[in-house]
Amino acid sequence: MPQSLSAIRLHAVFSTKGRQPYLREPMFRKDMHSYLAGISKSLDCPPHCIGGVEDHVHILAGLGRTMTVADWIKELKRASSIWAKQSGHCAAFAWQAGYGVFSVSESNMQAVREYIENQEAHHAQCSFQDEYRTLLRKHGIEWDEQYVWD
């Protein structure tokens, strides 16, 4: 086959360092989501939806066929941290070291998109930690509480 094609869709989740509410201000959060979308697009990982609340983000995107998950997340965090500091939004801004990434089937894309778009309502009743534990359980991932949070 002379052509390489892929259809890998991912739901990535990561928090600010120490779950600090760096993204509390709505305009900064909106700008951060837009910036993350631009980075992802430039990496040939087309974003479908980005959302979150004051201490974390969710990104639903396609994974480019030449990109690794680790490199995608690393570049999203690196570039957006630099931007947040240099733009004057938040001099202390930092992302946590870890992340969660989950595969999404085509048939589940709309449900994940709606989940990401409704983060504010969701977090009126559920903490980030509980949400993250639920995602890990749902996807059959074992974890150690000692190393999940930083």
N, C-alpha and C positions, 0 to 999 in steps of 0.2 A: 504494500500500500504506500504510495508516494506522499500522501498527506497525513500529517499528525493532527488529530482532533481530540478534544476533551470536553467534558461537561461535568466539572467537579464544582459543587456548590458548598460553601462553608459558612457556618455561624460561629464567629469569633467573639469572645468575651474577655475583657480585661479591665482591671480597676486602676484607679489612681493609687500612687504609693501610700500605703497606710490607710487607704480608703478616705483620704482627705477630700472634702467637698470642693475641689478646685473648679469643678464645672457647674457650680451652683447658679451663677449668673446666666440667665437664659440666652442672651446674645452671644456670650463667649462659648456656651455649649453648642449653639447652632453653628457658630463659626468653626469650632473644632470638628464637628461632624462633617461640615463641608470640606475642611482641609483634609481630613482622613479620606473622604471620598476621592478627592483629587489625587492624593498619594496612591491610593489603591488603583485608580484608573491608570495612572502613569506606569504602574507595575504590571499592566495587562491583567489585572484582577478586577473586573468590572463590579462596582458596588451596586447592590440592588436596594439596600436599605441600611441606614445607620441611625442608631438611637441610643438612649441611655438616660441616666440621671446624673446627679451631681458628683458621683464617685466612680462611675464606670461606663463603659460603652459596649454596645453590641453591634457587630457588623455582619451583614449577610452579603456575601460576594461570591463571584466565580473565581476559581483559582486558575491563573494563567498556566498554560501547559509547560512553561519553562521555569516556573517559580516554585520554590519549596514553601511549605507552610511557615517554617521557622524564619526564613528570609523575609517573607511577606510581613509577618507580625513585627519582626525586628525593625524593618524600615518604617512601618506605620508608626511605631512608638518613637523611634529615633527622630524622624523628621518632624512629627507633631510636637514633641517635647521642645525641640529647638525653636519651632515656630511660636509656641506658647510663651516661651521666655523672651524671645527677641521682639515679638509683637507688642510686648508690654502688658499682655493680659495677665500673666502670672509668673513672676520671677522664680518662684519656688517649684514650679510645676514638674511633676515626675509621674511616670506610670510604674505600676508594680512590675517585678521581674517576670512573673509567670503569666500564663494565659490559659484559656480553654478554647478548643476548636472542635466543632462537631460537624459531621457530614449532614447534608440536607438533601433529601430526594426531591426530584421535580414535583412530585405530588404533594410535598409538604412545604413548598416554597411560600405559598400564600399564608399559611398558618404561622410560619416563622416571621414573615414580614409583619403580620398583624401583631404578633407578640412583641416585636421590637418597637413598633410604632406606639404601643400602649404601655411603655415602660413607666411613665409617671403614675398612671392608675395602678399598675401592678405593684409598684414600690410603696404605695400608700398602705399596703397590707403585708408586704414581705421585704425582709432585708436582703441586701446583696448576697450575704453569706448563705442565707437559706435558699435563695434563688439559684446560686451556683451549685450548692449541694444537690438540689433537685435536678439540675441539668446533668451533673456527673452521674447521678443514680440512673436517670432516664437513658443515658447512653452507655451504661454498664462499665463506668470507669471507677476503679478503686483509687483512693487517695488517702493521704496521711494529713490530718488537720495541722500537724506541727509544721508542715512545709507548704501548705496551700496559701496561707495569708502572710503578707509582708507589708 
